[in-house]
Amino acid sequence: MKLLHIDSSILGSNSVTRTLTAQITAQWQASHPGTTVEQLDLAVATPSHLSAESLGFRLPAADDSLTPVQRAENAISEQLVQQFLASDVIVIGAPLYNFTIPTQLKAWIDRICQVGRTFKYTEKGPVGLAGGKTVIVALGRGGVYSASEGGRAMEHQESYLSVVFGFLGITDVRFVRAEGLAMGPDAKAAALASAEREIEALAA
């Protein structure tokens, strides 16, 4: 079994989501002996955002019209989608930045969402091609968003990730939430304790 451990927080050692993804990965390895882990730090190795050059993955690699820049960007996209498709479990750290995910994580998602590789279009609509995987997302939030209808309407982090991975055909998407991290020491301690309980439950 192969686990892909992805972090996207820009806060380094101060990141709550990085702490949580490390705990989730360790818990998974303890519960599933023999699991190999590959790490991807999107805050360090950030793929460029989509542009005319980085859309080269939509063209055949052997296309003579591709520029050197397009070929280089194509290679990055190919590496990322192969890494994603080869993984059985994907653990993702996704802090909430301005009501949504970090742009670094969005850039990675844009690279792996490839027609014919991770989804396809049919006469009945799109069909995901990346099913059979487990995705576990560690969410970090300064405020509390899951406890009210208004809060849930404001966040485009968990809601977006649920949709995009479902679009790729992944039905086993799990979330570990640490909310209220910026609402004082007691609230932060309670959020971390709650997240740790959720992580422990993953092994049950």
Contact map, one row per residue, 1 for C-alpha under 8 A:
111000000000000000000000000000000111000000000000000000000000000000000000000000000000001110000000000000000000000000000000000000000000000000000000000000000000000000000000000000000000000000000000000000000000
111100000000000000000000000000000011110000000000000000000000000000000000000000000000011110000000000000000000000000000000000000000000000000000000000000000000000000000000000000000000000000000000000000000000
111110000000000000000000100000000011110000000000000000000000000000000000000000000000001111100000000000000000000000000000000000000000000000000000000000000000000000000000000000000000000000000000000000000000
011111000000000000000000000000000000111100000000000000000000000000000000000000000011001111100000000000000000000000000000000000000000000000000000000000000000000000000000000000000000000000000000000000000000
001111100000000000001000100000000000111100000000000000000000000000000000000000000000000001110000000000000000000000000000000000000000000000000000000000000000000000000000000000000000000000000000000000000000
000111110000000000001000000000000000001111000000000000000000000000000000000000000000000001111000000000000000000000000000000000000000000000000000000000000000000000000000000000000000000000000000000000000000
000011111000000011001000000000000000000111100000000000000000000000000000000000000000000000011100000000000000000000000000000000000000000000000000000000000000000000000000000000000000000000000000000000000000
000001111100000000000000000000000000000011100000000000000000000000000000000000000000000000011110000001011000000000000000000000000000000000000000000000000000000000000000000000000000000000000000000000000000
000000111111001011000000000000000000000001100000000000000000000000000000000000000000000000001110000001000000000000000000000000000000000000000000000000000000000000000000000000000000000000000000000000000000
000000011111001000000000000000000000000000100000000000000000000000000000000000000000000000000000000000000000000000000000000000000000000000000000000000000000000000000000000000000000000000000000000000000000
000000001111111000000000000000000000000000000000000000000000000000000000000000000000000000000000000000000000000000000000000000000000000000000000000000000000000000000000000000000000000000000000000000000000
000000001111111001000000000000000000000000000000000000000000000000000000000000000000000000000000000000000000000000000000000000000000000000000000000000000000000000000000000000000000000000000000000000000000
000000000011111001000000000000000000000000000000000000000000000000000000000000000000000000000000000000000000000000000000000000000000000000000000000000000000000000000000000000000000000000000000000000000000
000000000011111100000000000000000000000000000000000000000000000000000000000000000000000000000000000000000000000000000000000000000000000000000000000000000000000000000000000000000000000000000000000000000000
000000001111111111100000000000000000000000000000000000000000000000000000000000000000000000000000000000000000000000000000000000000000000000000000000000000000000000000000000000000000000000000000000000000000
000000000000011111110000000000000000000000000000000000000000000000000000000000000000000000000000000000000000000000000000000000000000000000010000000000000000000000000000000000000000000000000000000000000000
000000101000001111111000000000000000000000000000000000000000000000000000000000000000000000001110000000000000000000000000000000000000000001110000000000000000000000000000000000000000000000000000000000000000
000000101001101111111100000000000000000000000000000000000000000000000000000000000000000000001000000000000000000000000000000000000000000000000000000000000000000000000000000000000000000000000000000000000000
000000000000001111111110000000000000000000000000000000000000000000000000000000000000000000000000000000000000000000000000000000000000000000000000000000000000000000000000000000000000000000000000000000000000
000000000000000111111111000000000000000000000000000000000000000000000000000000000000000000001000000000000000000000000000000000000000000001000000000000000000000000000000000000000000000000000000001100000000
000011100000000011111111100000000000000000000000000000000000000000000000000000000000000000111000000000000000000000000000000000000000000011000000000000000000000000000000000000000000000000000000000000000000
000000000000000001111111110000000000000000000000000000000000000000000000000000000000000000000000000000000000000000000000000000000000000000000000000000000000000000000000000000000000000000000000000000000000
000000000000000000111111111000000000000000000000000000000000000000000000000000000000000000000000000000000000000000000000000000000000000000000000000000000000000000000000000000000000000000000000000000100000
000000000000000000011111111100000000000000000000000000000000000000000000000000000000000000100000000000000000000000000000000000000000000000000000000000000000000000000000000000000000000000000000000000100000
001010000000000000001111111110000000000000000000000000000000000000000000000000000000000000100000000000000000000000000000000000000000000000000000000000000000000000000000000000000000000000000000000000000000
000000000000000000000111111111000000000000000000000000000000000000000000000000000000000000000000000000000000000000000000000000000000000000000000000000000000000000000000000000000000000000000000000000000000
000000000000000000000011111111100000000000000000000000000000000000000000000000000000000000000000000000000000000000000000000000000000000000000000000000000000000000000000000000000000000000000000000000110010
000000000000000000000001111111110000000000000000000000000000000000000000000000000000000000000000000000000000000000000000000000000000000000000000000000000000000000000000000000000000000000000000000000000110
000000000000000000000000111111111110000000000000000000000000000000000000000000000000000000000000000000000000000000000000000000000000000000000000000000000000000000000000000000000000000000000000000000000000
000000000000000000000000011111111000000000000000000000000000000000000000000000000000000000000000000000000000000000000000000000000000000000000000000000000000000000000000000000000000000000000000000000000000
000000000000000000000000001111111000000000000000000000000000000000000000000000000000000000000000000000000000000000000000000000000000000000000000000000000000000000000000000000000000000000000000000000000010
000000000000000000000000000111111110000000000000000000000000000000000000000000000000000000000000000000000000000000000000000000000000000000000000000000000000000000000000000000000000000000000000000000000000
000000000000000000000000000011111110000000000000000000000000000000000000000000000000000000000000000000000000000000000000000000000000000000000000000000000000000000000000000000000000000000000000000000000000
100000000000000000000000000010011111000000000000000000000000000000000000000000000000000000000000000000000000000000000000000000000000000000000000000000000000000000000000000000000000000000000000000000000000
111000000000000000000000000010011111100000000000000000000000000000000000000000000000000000000000000000000000000000000000000000000000000000000000000000000000000000000000000000000000000000000000000000000000
111000000000000000000000000000000111110000000000000000000000000000000000000000000000000000000000000000000000000000000000000000000000000000000000000000000000000000000000000000000000000000000000000000000000
011110000000000000000000000000000011111000000000000000000000000000000000000000000000000000000000000000000000000000000000000000000000000000000000000000000000000000000000000000000000000000000000000000000000
011110000000000000000000000000000001111100000000000000000000000000000000000000000000000000000000000000000000000000000000000000000000000000000000000000000000000000000000000000000000000000000000000000000000
000111000000000000000000000000000000111110000000000000000000000000000000000000000000000000000000000000000000000000000000000000000000000000000000000000000000000000000000000000000000000000000000000000000000
000111100000000000000000000000000000011111001000000000000000000000000000000000000000000000000000000000000000000000000000000000000000000000000000000000000000000000000000000000000000000000000000000000000000
000001110000000000000000000000000000001111111100000000000000000000000000000000000000000000000000000000000000000000000000000000000000000000000000000000000000000000000000000000000000000000000000000000000000
000001111000000000000000000000000000000111111110000000000000000000000000000000000000000000000000000000011001000000000000000000000000000000000000000000000000000000000000000000000000000000000000000000000000
000000111100000000000000000000000000000011111100000000000000000000000000000000000000000000000000000000010000000000000000000000000000000000000000000000000000000000000000000000000000000000000000000000000000
000000000000000000000000000000000000000011111100000000000000000000000000000000000000000000000000000000000000000000000000000000000000000000000000000000000000000000000000000000000000000000000000000000000000
000000000000000000000000000000000000000111111110000000000000000000000000000000000000000000000000000000000000000000000000000000000000000000000000000000000000000000000000000000000000000000000000000000000000
000000000000000000000000000000000000000011111111000000000000000000000000000000000000000000000000000000010011000000000000000000000000000000000000000000000000000000000000000000000000000000000000000000000000
000000000000000000000000000000000000000001001111100000000000000000000000000100000000000000000000000000010011000000000000000000000000000000000000000000000000000000000000000000000000000000000000000000000000
000000000000000000000000000000000000000000000111110001000000000000000000000000000000000000000000000000000010000000000000000000000000000000000000000000000000000000000000000000000000000000000000000000000000
000000000000000000000000000000000000000000000011111001000000000000000000000000000000000000000000000000000010010000000000000000000000000000000000000000000000000000000000000000000000000000000000000000000000
000000000000000000000000000000000000000000000001111111100000000000000000000000000000000000000000000000000010010000000000000000000000000000000000000000000000000000000000000000000000000000000000000000000000
000000000000000000000000000000000000000000000000111111100000000000000000000000000000000000000000000000000000000000000000000000000000000000000000000000000000000000000000000000000000000000000000000000000000
000000000000000000000000000000000000000000000000011111110000000000000000000000000000000000000000000000000000000000000000000000000000000000000000000000000000000000000000000000000000000000000000000000000000
000000000000000000000000000000000000000000000000011111110000000000001100100000000000000000000000000000000000000000000000000000000000000000000000000000000000000000000000000000000000000000000000000000000000
000000000000000000000000000000000000000000000001111111111000000000000100110000000000000000000000000000000000000000000000000000000000000000000000000000000000000000000000000000000000000000000000000000000000
000000000000000000000000000000000000000000000000011111111110000000000100110000000000000000000000000000000000000000000000000000000000000000000000000000000000000000000000000000000000000000000000000000000000
000000000000000000000000000000000000000000000000000111111110000001000110110000000000000000000000000000000000000000000000000000000000000000000000000000000000000000000000000000000000000000000000000000000000
000000000000000000000000000000000000000000000000000001111111100000000000110011000000000000000000000000000000000001000000000000000000000000000000000000000000000000000000000000000000000000000000000000000000
000000000000000000000000000000000000000000000000000000111111000000000000000000000000000000000000000000000000000001100000000000000000000000000000000000000000000000000000000000000000000000000000000000000000
000000000000000000000000000000000000000000000000000000111111101000000000000000000000000000000000000000000000000000000000000000000000000000000000000000000000000000000000000000000000000000000000000000000000
000000000000000000000000000000000000000000000000000000001111111000000000000000000000000000000000000000000000000000000000000000000000000000000000000000000000000000000000000000000000000000000000000000000000
000000000000000000000000000000000000000000000000000000001011111001000010010000000000000000000000000000000000000000000000000000000000000000000000000000000000000000000000000000000000000000000000000000000000
000000000000000000000000000000000000000000000000000000000001111100000000000000000000000000000000000000000000000000000000000000000000000000000000000000000000000000000000000000000000000000000000000000000000
000000000000000000000000000000000000000000000000000000000011111111000000000000000000000000000000000000000000000000000000000000000000000000000000000000000000000000000000000000000000000000000000000000000000
000000000000000000000000000000000000000000000000000000000000011111000000000000000000000000000000000000000000000000000000000000000000000000000000000000000000000000000000000000000000000000000000000000000000
000000000000000000000000000000000000000000000000000000000000001111100000000000000000000000000000000000000000000000000000000000000000000000000000000000000000000000000000000000000000000000000000000000000000
000000000000000000000000000000000000000000000000000000010000101111111110000000000000000000000000000000000000000000000000000000000000000000000000000000000000000000000000000000000000000000000000000000000000
000000000000000000000000000000000000000000000000000000000000000011111110000000000000000000000000000000000000000000000000000000000000000000000000000000000000000000000000000000000000000000000000000000000000
000000000000000000000000000000000000000000000000000000000000000001111111000000000000000000000000000000000000000000000000000000000000000000000000000000000000000000000000000000000000000000000000000000000000
000000000000000000000000000000000000000000000000000010000000000001111111100000000000000000000000000000000000000000000000000000000000000000000000000000000000000000000000000000000000000000000000000000000000
000000000000000000000000000000000000000000000000000011110000000001111111110000000000000000000000000000000000000000000000000000000000000000000000000000000000000000000000000000000000000000000000000000000000
000000000000000000000000000000000000000000000000000000010000100001111111111000000000000000000000000000000000000000000000000000000000000000000000000000000000000000000000000000000000000000000000000000000000
000000000000000000000000000000000000000000000000000000000000000000011111111100000000000000000000000000000000000000000000000000000000000000000000000000000000000000000000000000000000000000000000000000000000
000000000000000000000000000000000000000000000000000011111000000000001111111110000000000000000000000000000000000000000000000000000000000000000000000000000000000000000000000000000000000000000000000000000000
000000000000000000000000000000000000000000000000000001111000100000000111111111000000000000000000000000000000000000000000000000000000000000000000000000000000000000000000000000000000000000000000000000000000
000000000000000000000000000000000000000000000000000000000000000000000011111111100000000000000000000000000000000000000000000000000000000000000000000000000000000000000000000000000000000000000000000000000000
000000000000000000000000000000000000000000000010000000000000000000000001111111110000000000000000000000000000000000000000000000000000000000000000000000000000000000000000000000000000000000000000000000000000
000000000000000000000000000000000000000000000000000000001000000000000000111111111000000000000000000000000000001100000000000000000000000000000000000000000000000000000000000000000000000000000000000000000000
000000000000000000000000000000000000000000000000000000001000000000000000011111111100000000000000000000000000000000000000000000000000000000000000000000000000000000000000000000000000000000000000000000000000
000000000000000000000000000000000000000000000000000000000000000000000000001111111110000000000000000000000000000000000000000000000000000000000000000000000000000000000000000000000000000000000000000000000000
000000000000000000000000000000000000000000000000000000000000000000000000000111111111000000000000000000000001001100000000000000000000000000000000000000000000000000000000000000000000000000000000000000000000
000000000000000000000000000000000000000000000000000000000000000000000000000011111111100000000000000000000000001100001000000000000000000000000000000000000000000000000000000000000000000000000000000000000000
000000000000000000000000000000000000000000000000000000000000000000000000000001111111110000000000000000000000000000000000000000000000000000000000000000000000000000000000000000000000000000000000000000000000
000100000000000000000000000000000000000000000000000000000000000000000000000000111111111000000000000000000000000000000000000000000000000000000000000000000000000000000000000000000000000000000000000000000000
000100000000000000000000000000000000000000000000000000000000000000000000000000011111111001000000000000000000000100000000000000000000000000000000000000000000000000000000000000000000000000000000000000000000
000000000000000000000000000000000000000000000000000000000000000000000000000000001111111100000000000000000000000000000100000000000100000000000000000000000000000000000000000000000000000000000000000000000000
010000000000000000000000000000000000000000000000000000000000000000000000000000000111111100000000000000000000000000000000000000000000000000000000000000000000000000000000000000000000000000000000000000000000
111100000000000000000000000000000000000000000000000000000000000000000000000000000011111111000000000000000000000000000000000000000000100000000000000000000000000000000000000000000000000000000000000000000000
111100000000000000000000000000000000000000000000000000000000000000000000000000000000111111000000000000000000000000000000000000000001110000000000000000000000000000000000000000000000000000000000000000000000
111100000000000000000000000000000000000000000000000000000000000000000000000000000000001111100000000000000000000000000000000000000000111100000000000000000000000000000000000000000000000000000000000000000000
001111000000000000000000000000000000000000000000000000000000000000000000000000000001001111110000000000000000000000000000000000000000111100000000000000000000000000000000000000000000000000000000000000000000
001111000000000000001001100000000000000000000000000000000000000000000000000000000000000011111000000000000000000000000000000000000000001111000000000000000000000000000000000000000000000000000000000000000000
000011110000000000001000000000000000000000000000000000000000000000000000000000000000000001111100000000000000000000000000000000000000001111000000000000000000000000000000000000000000000000000000000000000000
000001111000000011011000000000000000000000000000000000000000000000000000000000000000000000111110000000000000000000000000000000000000000011100000000000000000000000000000000000000000000000000000000000000000
000000111000000010000000000000000000000000000000000000000000000000000000000000000000000000011111000011001000000000000000000000000000000011110000000000000000100000000000000000000000000000000000000000000000
000000011000000010000000000000000000000000000000000000000000000000000000000000000000000000001111100011000000000000000000000000000000000001111000000000000000000000000000000000000000000000000000000000000000
000000000000000000000000000000000000000000000000000000000000000000000000000000000000000000000111111111000000000000000000000000000000000000111100000000000000100000000000000000000000000000000000000000000000
000000000000000000000000000000000000000000000000000000000000000000000000000000000000000000000011111111000000000000000000000000000000000000000000000000000000000000000000000000000000000000000000000000000000
000000000000000000000000000000000000000000000000000000000000000000000000000000000000000000000001111110000000000000000000000000000000000000000000000000000000000000000000000000000000000000000000000000000000
000000000000000000000000000000000000000000000000000000000000000000000000000000000000000000000001111110000000000000000000000000000000000000000000000000000111100000000000000000000000000000000000000000000000
000000000000000000000000000000000000000000000000000000000000000000000000000000000000000000000001111111000000000000000000000000000000000000000000000000000011100000000000000000000000000000000000000000000000
000000000000000000000000000000000000000000000000000000000000000000000000000000000000000000000111111111101100000000000000000000000000000000000000000000000001100000000000000000000000000000000000000000000000
000000011000000000000000000000000000000000000000000000000000000000000000000000000000000000000111100111111100000000000000000000000000000000000000000000000000000000000000000000000000000000000000000000000000
000000000000000000000000000000000000000000000000000000000000000000000000000000000000000000000000000011111110000000000000000000000000000000000000000000000000000000000000000000000000000000000000000000000000
000000010000000000000000000000000000000001100110000000000000000000000000000000000000000000000000000001111111000000000000000000000000000000000000000000000000000000000000000000000000000000000000000000000000
000000010000000000000000000000000000000001000000000000000000000000000000000000000000000000000100000011111111100000000000000000000000000000000000000000000000000000000000000000000000000000000000000000000000
000000000000000000000000000000000000000000000000000000000000000000000000000000000000000000000000000011111111110000000000000000000000000000000000000000000000000000000000000000000000000000000000000000000000
000000000000000000000000000000000000000000000111110000000000000000000000000000000000000000000000000000111111111000000000000000000000000000000000000000000000000000000000000000000000000000000000000000000000
000000000000000000000000000000000000000001000110000000000000000000000000000000010000000000000000000000011111111100000000000000000000000000000000000000000000000000000000000000000000000000000000000000000000
000000000000000000000000000000000000000000000000000000000000000000000000000000000000000000000000000000001111111110000000000000000000000000000000000000000000000000000000000000000000000000000000000000000000
000000000000000000000000000000000000000000000000110000000000000000000000000000000000000000000000000000000111111110000000000000000000000000000000000000000000000000000000000000000000000000000000000000000000
000000000000000000000000000000000000000000000000000000000000000000000000000010011000000000000000000000000011111111000000000000000000000000000000000000000000000000000000000000000000000000000000000000000000
000000000000000000000000000000000000000000000000000000000000000000000000000010011001000000000000000000000001111111000100000000000000000000000000000000000000000000000000000000000000000000000000000000000000
000000000000000000000000000000000000000000000000000000000000000000000000000000000000000000000000000000000000111111101110000000000000000000000000000000000000000000000001000000000000000000000000000000000000
000000000000000000000000000000000000000000000000000000001100000000000000000000000000000000000000000000000000001111111110000000000000000000000000000000000000000000000000000000000000000000000000000000000000
000000000000000000000000000000000000000000000000000000000100000000000000000000000000000000000000000000000000000011111111100000000000000000000000000000000000000000000000000000000000000000000000000000000000
000000000000000000000000000000000000000000000000000000000000000000000000000000000000000000000000000000000000000001111111000000001000000000000000000000000000000000000000000000000000000000000000000000000000
000000000000000000000000000000000000000000000000000000000000000000000000000000001000000000000000000000000000000011111111000000001000000000000000000000000000000000000000000000000000000000000000000000000000
000000000000000000000000000000000000000000000000000000000000000000000000000000000000100000000000000000000000000111111111000000011100000000000000000000000000000000000001000000000000000000000000000000000000
000000000000000000000000000000000000000000000000000000000000000000000000000000000000000000000000000000000000000011111111100001111100000000000000000000000000000000000011100000000000000000000000000000000000
000000000000000000000000000000000000000000000000000000000000000000000000000000000000000000000000000000000000000000111111110001111000000000000000000000000000000000000000000000000000000000000000000000000000
000000000000000000000000000000000000000000000000000000000000000000000000000000000000000000000000000000000000000000100011111111100000000000000000000000000000000000000000000000000000000000000000000000000000
000000000000000000000000000000000000000000000000000000000000000000000000000000000000000000000000000000000000000000000001111111100000000000000000000000000000000000000000000000000000000000000000000000000000
000000000000000000000000000000000000000000000000000000000000000000000000000000000000000000000000000000000000000000000000111110000000000000000000000000000000000000000000000000000000000000000000000000000000
000000000000000000000000000000000000000000000000000000000000000000000000000000000000000000000000000000000000000000000000111111000000000000000000000000000000000000000000000000000000000000000000000000000000
000000000000000000000000000000000000000000000000000000000000000000000000000000000000000000000000000000000000000000000000111111100000000000000000000000000000000000000000000000000000000000000000000000000000
000000000000000000000000000000000000000000000000000000000000000000000000000000000000000000000000000000000000000000000011110111110000000000000000000000000000000000000010000000000000000000000000000000000000
000000000000000000000000000000000000000000000000000000000000000000000000000000000000000000000000000000000000000000000011110011111000000000000000000000000000000000000011100000000000000000000000000000000000
000000000000000000000000000000000000000000000000000000000000000000000000000000000000000000000000000000000000000000000111000001111110000000000000000000000000000000000111110000000000000000000000000000000000
000000000000000000000000000000000000000000000000000000000000000000000000000000000000000000000000000000000000000000011111000000111110000000000000000000000000000000000001100000000000000000000000000000000000
000000000000000000000000000000000000000000000000000000000000000000000000000000000000100000000000000000000000000000000110000000011111100000000000000000000000000000000001110000000000000000000000000000000000
000000000000000000000000000000000000000000000000000000000000000000000000000000000000000000000000000000000000000000000000000000011111100000000000000000000000000000000001111000000000000000000000000000000000
000000000000000000000000000000000000000000000000000000000000000000000000000000000000000100000000000000000000000000000000000000000111110000000000000000000000000000000000111100000000000000000000000000000000
000000000000000000000000000000000000000000000000000000000000000000000000000000000000001111000000000000000000000000000000000000000111111000000000000000000000000000000000011100000000000000000000000000000000
000000000000000000000000000000000000000000000000000000000000000000000000000000000000000111000000000000000000000000000000000000000001111100000000000000000000000000000000011111000000000000000000000000000000
000000000000000000000000000000000000000000000000000000000000000000000000000000000000000011110000000000000000000000000000000000000000111110000000000000000000000000000000010111000000000000000000000000000000
000000000000000000000000000000000000000000000000000000000000000000000000000000000000000011110000000000000000000000000000000000000000011111000000000000000000000000000000000011110000000000000000000000000000
000000000000000000001000000000000000000000000000000000000000000000000000000000000000000000111100000000000000000000000000000000000000001111100000000000000000000000000000000011110000000000000000000000000000
000000000000000010011000000000000000000000000000000000000000000000000000000000000000000000111110000000000000000000000000000000000000000111110000000000000000000000000000000000111100000000000000000000000000
000000000000000010000000000000000000000000000000000000000000000000000000000000000000000000001111000000000000000000000000000000000000000011111000000000000000010000000000000000111110000000000000000000000000
000000000000000110000000000000000000000000000000000000000000000000000000000000000000000000000111000000000000000000000000000000000000000001111100000000000000000000000000000000001110100000000000000000000000
000000000000000000000000000000000000000000000000000000000000000000000000000000000000000000000011000000000000000000000000000000000000000000111111000000000000000000000000000000001111110000000000000000000000
000000000000000000000000000000000000000000000000000000000000000000000000000000000000000000000001000000000000000000000000000000000000000000011111000000000000000000000000000000000011111000000000000000000000
000000000000000000000000000000000000000000000000000000000000000000000000000000000000000000000000000000000000000000000000000000000000000000001111100000000000000000000000000000000011111000000000000000000000
000000000000000000000000000000000000000000000000000000000000000000000000000000000000000000000000000000000000000000000000000000000000000000001111111000100000000000000000000000000011000000000000000000000000
000000000000000000000000000000000000000000000000000000000000000000000000000000000000000000000000000000000000000000000000000000000000000000000011111101110110000000000000000000000010000000000000000000000000
000000000000000000000000000000000000000000000000000000000000000000000000000000000000000000000000000000000000000000000000000000000000000000000001111110110000000000000000000000000000000000000000000000000000
000000000000000000000000000000000000000000000000000000000000000000000000000000000000000000000000000000000000000000000000000000000000000000000001111110110000000000000000000000000000000000000000000000000000
000000000000000000000000000000000000000000000000000000000000000000000000000000000000000000000000000000000000000000000000000000000000000000000000111111110000000000000000000000000000000000000000000000000000
000000000000000000000000000000000000000000000000000000000000000000000000000000000000000000000000000000000000000000000000000000000000000000000000011111111000000000000000000000000000000000000000000000000000
000000000000000000000000000000000000000000000000000000000000000000000000000000000000000000000000000000000000000000000000000000000000000000000000100111111100000000000000000000000000000000000000000000000000
000000000000000000000000000000000000000000000000000000000000000000000000000000000000000000000000000000000000000000000000000000000000000000000001111111111110000000000000000000000000000000000000000000000000
000000000000000000000000000000000000000000000000000000000000000000000000000000000000000000000000000000000000000000000000000000000000000000000000111111111110000000000000000000000000000000000000000000000000
000000000000000000000000000000000000000000000000000000000000000000000000000000000000000000000000000000000000000000000000000000000000000000000000000011111111000000000000000000000000000000000000000000000000
000000000000000000000000000000000000000000000000000000000000000000000000000000000000000000000000001000000000000000000000000000000000000000000000100001111111000000000000000000000000000000000000000000000000
000000000000000000000000000000000000000000000000000000000000000000000000000000000000000000000000001100000000000000000000000000000000000000000000100000111111111000000000000000000000000000000000000000000000
000000000000000000000000000000000000000000000000000000000000000000000000000000000000000000000000001110000000000000000000000000000000000000000000000000001111111100000000000000000000000000000000000000000000
000000000000000000000000000000000000000000000000000000000000000000000000000000000000000000000101001110000000000000000000000000000000000000000000000000000011111110000000000000000000000000000000000000000000
000000000000000000000000000000000000000000000000000000000000000000000000000000000000000000000000000000000000000000000000000000000000000000100000000000000011111111000000000000100000000000000000000000000000
000000000000000000000000000000000000000000000000000000000000000000000000000000000000000000000000000000000000000000000000000000000000000000000000000000000011111111100000000000000000000000000000000000000000
000000000000000000000000000000000000000000000000000000000000000000000000000000000000000000000000000000000000000000000000000000000000000000000000000000000001111111110000000000000000000000000000000000000000
000000000000000000000000000000000000000000000000000000000000000000000000000000000000000000000000000000000000000000000000000000000000000000000000000000000000111111111000000000000000000000000000000000000000
000000000000000000000000000000000000000000000000000000000000000000000000000000000000000000000000000000000000000000000000000000000000000000000000000000000000011111111100000010000000000000000000000000000000
000000000000000000000000000000000000000000000000000000000000000000000000000000000000000000000000000000000000000000000000000000000000000000000000000000000000001111111110000000000000000000000000000000000000
000000000000000000000000000000000000000000000000000000000000000000000000000000000000000000000000000000000000000000000000000000000000000000000000000000000000000111111111000000000000000000000000000000000000
000000000000000000000000000000000000000000000000000000000000000000000000000000000000000000000000000000000000000000000000000000000000000000000000000000000000000011111111111010000000000000000000000000000000
000000000000000000000000000000000000000000000000000000000000000000000000000000000000000000000000000000000000000000000000000000010000000000000000000000000000000001111111111000000000000000000000000000000000
000000000000000000000000000000000000000000000000000000000000000000000000000000000000000000000000000000000000000000000010000001110000000000000000000000000000000000111111110000000000000000000000000000000000
000000000000000000000000000000000000000000000000000000000000000000000000000000000000000000000000000000000000000010000110000000111110000000000000000000000000000000011111110000000000000000000000000000000000
000000000000000000000000000000000000000000000000000000000000000000000000000000000000000000000000000000000000000000000010000000111111000000000000000000000000000000001111111000000000000000000000000000000000
000000000000000000000000000000000000000000000000000000000000000000000000000000000000000000000000000000000000000000000000000000010111111000000000000000000000000000001111111110000000000000000000000000000000
000000000000000000000000000000000000000000000000000000000000000000000000000000000000000000000000000000000000000000000000000000000011110000000000000000000000000000001100111110000000000000000000000000000000
000000000000000000000000000000000000000000000000000000000000000000000000000000000000000000000000000000000000000000000000000000000001111000000000000000000000000000000000011111000000000000000000000000000000
000000000000000000000000000000000000000000000000000000000000000000000000000000000000000000000000000000000000000000000000000000000000011110000000000000000000000001001000011111100000000000000000000000000000
000000000000000000000000000000000000000000000000000000000000000000000000000000000000000000000000000000000000000000000000000000000000011110000000000000000000000000000000000111110000000000000000000000000000
000000000000000000000000000000000000000000000000000000000000000000000000000000000000000000000000000000000000000000000000000000000000000111100000000000000000010000000000000011111000000000000000000000000000
000000000000000000000000000000000000000000000000000000000000000000000000000000000000000000000000000000000000000000000000000000000000000111100000000000000000000000000000000001111100000000000000001001100000
000000000000000000000000000000000000000000000000000000000000000000000000000000000000000000000000000000000000000000000000000000000000000001111000000000000000000000000000000000111110000000000010011000000000
000000000000000000000000000000000000000000000000000000000000000000000000000000000000000000000000000000000000000000000000000000000000000001111000000000000000000000000000000000011111100000000011011000000000
000000000000000000000000000000000000000000000000000000000000000000000000000000000000000000000000000000000000000000000000000000000000000000111111100000000000000000000000000000001111100000010010000000000000
000000000000000000000000000000000000000000000000000000000000000000000000000000000000000000000000000000000000000000000000000000000000000000001111000000000000000000000000000000000111111100110010000000000000
000000000000000000000000000000000000000000000000000000000000000000000000000000000000000000000000000000000000000000000000000000000000000000011110000000000000000000000000000000000111111110110010000000000000
000000000000000000000000000000000000000000000000000000000000000000000000000000000000000000000000000000000000000000000000000000000000000000001110000000000000000000000000000000000001111100110000000000000000
000000000000000000000000000000000000000000000000000000000000000000000000000000000000000000000000000000000000000000000000000000000000000000000110000000000000000000000000000000000001111111110000000000000000
000000000000000000000000000000000000000000000000000000000000000000000000000000000000000000000000000000000000000000000000000000000000000000000000000000000000000000000000000000000001111111110000000000000000
000000000000000000000000000000000000000000000000000000000000000000000000000000000000000000000000000000000000000000000000000000000000000000000000000000000000000000000000000000000000101111111000000000000000
000000000000000000000000000000000000000000000000000000000000000000000000000000000000000000000000000000000000000000000000000000000000000000000000000000000000000000000000000000000000001111111100000000000000
000000000000000000000000000000000000000000000000000000000000000000000000000000000000000000000000000000000000000000000000000000000000000000000000000000000000000000000000000000000001111111111110000000000000
000000000000000000000000000000000000000000000000000000000000000000000000000000000000000000000000000000000000000000000000000000000000000000000000000000000000000000000000000000000011111111111111000000000000
000000000000000000000000000000000000000000000000000000000000000000000000000000000000000000000000000000000000000000000000000000000000000000000000000000000000000000000000000000000000000011111111100000000000
000000000000000000000000000000000000000000000000000000000000000000000000000000000000000000000000000000000000000000000000000000000000000000000000000000000000000000000000000000000000000001111111110000000000
000000000000000000000000000000000000000000000000000000000000000000000000000000000000000000000000000000000000000000000000000000000000000000000000000000000000000000000000000000001111100000111111111000000000
000000000000000000000000000000000000000000000000000000000000000000000000000000000000000000000000000000000000000000000000000000000000000000000000000000000000000000000000000000000100000000011111111100000000
000000000000000000000000000000000000000000000000000000000000000000000000000000000000000000000000000000000000000000000000000000000000000000000000000000000000000000000000000000000000000000001111111110000000
000000000000000000000000000000000000000000000000000000000000000000000000000000000000000000000000000000000000000000000000000000000000000000000000000000000000000000000000000000001100000000000111111111000000
000000000000000000010000000000000000000000000000000000000000000000000000000000000000000000000000000000000000000000000000000000000000000000000000000000000000000000000000000000011100000000000011111111100000
000000000000000000010000000000000000000000000000000000000000000000000000000000000000000000000000000000000000000000000000000000000000000000000000000000000000000000000000000000000000000000000001111111110000
000000000000000000000000000000000000000000000000000000000000000000000000000000000000000000000000000000000000000000000000000000000000000000000000000000000000000000000000000000000000000000000000111111111000
000000000000000000000000000000000000000000000000000000000000000000000000000000000000000000000000000000000000000000000000000000000000000000000000000000000000000000000000000000010000000000000000011111111100
000000000000000000000011001000000000000000000000000000000000000000000000000000000000000000000000000000000000000000000000000000000000000000000000000000000000000000000000000000010000000000000000001111111110
000000000000000000000000001000000000000000000000000000000000000000000000000000000000000000000000000000000000000000000000000000000000000000000000000000000000000000000000000000000000000000000000000111111111
000000000000000000000000000000000000000000000000000000000000000000000000000000000000000000000000000000000000000000000000000000000000000000000000000000000000000000000000000000000000000000000000000011111111
000000000000000000000000000100000000000000000000000000000000000000000000000000000000000000000000000000000000000000000000000000000000000000000000000000000000000000000000000000000000000000000000000001111111
000000000000000000000000001100100000000000000000000000000000000000000000000000000000000000000000000000000000000000000000000000000000000000000000000000000000000000000000000000000000000000000000000000111111
000000000000000000000000000000000000000000000000000000000000000000000000000000000000000000000000000000000000000000000000000000000000000000000000000000000000000000000000000000000000000000000000000000011111
